[in-house]
Amino acid sequence: MTADTPATPLTLPDGRPVPAMTGDERAMLEGWLDYHRATLELKCRGLDDAQLRLAAAPPSSLTLLGLVQHLAEVERNWFQRVLAGLDVPPVYEDETGYALRPQRGLDEALTVWHREIARGREISAGRPLDDTGRLVDGPLDGMDVSLRWVLIHLIEEYARHNGHADILRERIDGVTGT
C-alpha cells in the first residue's frame, strides 16, 4: 500500500463506493462503474412498488423499475454476449428490459441485476483491458471491441440513466441530488 492508496475502500455516507482517485486504469474504470451501479440502486431506495413503476416525467414512459431491468439486460449483453461470445437469451421477455410485469417487483429485479453484475465480473476478471469481444447485432455487427471500451461504455450508459433516475426520483417524491 502506498500513502495515497487506502487500506480499505472508501465509501460515501450513503454507502456508495468512492472510485479510486489514483492508481491503475482498470481500478479506476471498475471503481467508476461500481459507483454508478450503486447510484442507480440508491435512487430506488425507500420507494414503494407503485412509486418505482411510476412514469413520473411525461411524456416519457420511463420508470425506475424499468431502468433497473434495462441495466440487467445491458450487463448481460456486454459481458456475456459481446465479451464472452455466449448465446444467451434476454433476461426479460422484452429484451430492452423496460416492460413491467405486475408480479415482478424491485426485490426480484435487483436480484436479477445483481446476478448479471456478478456474472460480468466473473467474465472480465483476469482479462486484460485490451482483450476483445465482438458486437453481435446492430449497425456495427461483427466489429471487435475491447474490455476497456466496454467498461467506458457502461460507465457512460449508467451515468446517462442515472440522470434519468435523478429526474424520476425528484418527480416522484422531491428527493434531489445523488
N, C-alpha and C positions, 0 to 999 in steps of 0.2 A: 504494500500500500504506500502510495506517495502522500505527501501532505495535502494535496488537493483532491484526493480520492477518498471519500468517506468509507469507513469500515462497513457500515450498513447503509442501504439505500435510504435516501431522504424521502419523506412524504409530506404532503401539504396537510393542513389541519383537517381537510375534508377526506383524507385518505388516499388521494391520488399520488402516484409516484412522481417525483421530480426527475425530469430527464437529465442525464449526465451533462454537466457543463464543461467538462474536459474529458479527454480520453479518446479512445479509438472510434472510428466511424461507425462500426457495427453497434457498439454500445449506445451511441447517440441515436442512431436510426431506430433501434429497438426500444430505447427509452421514450422517444417521442411517440412511437406507435402505441406503447403501453399507456402513456399519458392520455392520448386521445381516446383510447378504448375506455379508460376509467372515466373520462369526462362524459362520454355517452351514458354510461351506467349511472353516473351522478345525476344527470339530467332527468332520469326516470325515478330516482329515489323519492319516496314519500308520496307518490301519486297512487290513486286507486285505479281500478281497471277501466272505469268509464273515462277518466282523465287521460289515461295512456292511449285510448282509442279515439280521442277527440281530434278531429281535423280542425285545429284551432286557428289556422291562418288561411281563411278562404281567399281565393277560390281553390287553393291547393287542397288535395285530399291526403296530404302527408300527416302521419301520426308518429308519436314517439315509439309506440309498439312496432309499427311498420318499419321504423328506422333500425330498431334492434334486429328484426327479422332480416331486413335487407342486408345489413352488415354481416350477418351469419352467412348469407349467400355469397357476399363479396369475399369473405375469408376463405370459404370453400373453393370458390372459383380460382383465386390467385395462387393459393398454396397447393391445393390438391390437383386441380385440372391443369393449370399452367406450369407450375414448378415441378410437380411430381409426375405429370403426364397421366394422371389417373382418369378413368372414365367413370366418374361418379355422378349420380343423379342430383338434381337440385334438392336443397334441403326442404323446401316448401313446394306446394302444388303450383303456386305462381312463382316462377323462377326469379322474379325480381325481389320477392320476399315481402312486398308491401301489402299484399292481401291479408286481411284479418279474418280469423275464424272465431266464432263465439266461444268455443271450448278451449281456445289457446290463449292463455294469459301471459303476463310478464315473467312469472317464475319459469314456465316452460320455455319461453323464448330466450331468457337469459341462460338457462341450462344448455340449450342448443348452441347459442352464440359462444358460450364459454368452451363447449366441446370443440367447435370449429377453430377457435383461437388456439386451444391446446394442440389440435392436430396440425395446425400451421406451424406452431413452434417446433413440433417433432420433425416435420418435413424440412424446415430450414436449419435446424440445429446441425452444426458442424459443416454446413455448406459454405464455401467462400462466397463473398458478395458478388463475385464475377461469374458464379455458376449460373447457367441459363435454363430457362424453360421455354415453352413455345405457346404463343397465343393460339387459342383453339376455335375462335369464331370472330365474327365482326370484320370490319374493313381491313384489319391488319392480320387476318388469319394466317398462321404459319410463320410469323416473324418470331425471332428469338428475343427474349427479354431476360435481363439479369435479375438475380435476387435483390441487388441494390435498387434497381428500377422498381421492382415490386414493392419493396419497403417504402420507398419515396412515394409511390403512387398511393399506397394505403394510408400513409400519413395525410396526404392531400385529400383523399376520399373521406377519411374520418373528420378532418378539420372542416371540410365543406359541410358535411352532415351535422357536425356539432353546431355550426352556425344556424342550421335549420332548427336543431333541437333547442337552441337558445331562444329563438323566436317562438316556437311552440310552447315551451315552458312558461315564458313570460305571458303569453296569451291565455294559458290555462289558469295559472294561479298568481301571476305577478312576480314570480321569482326571477331575478335577473343575475347576470354575472355567471361565472363558471360554477 
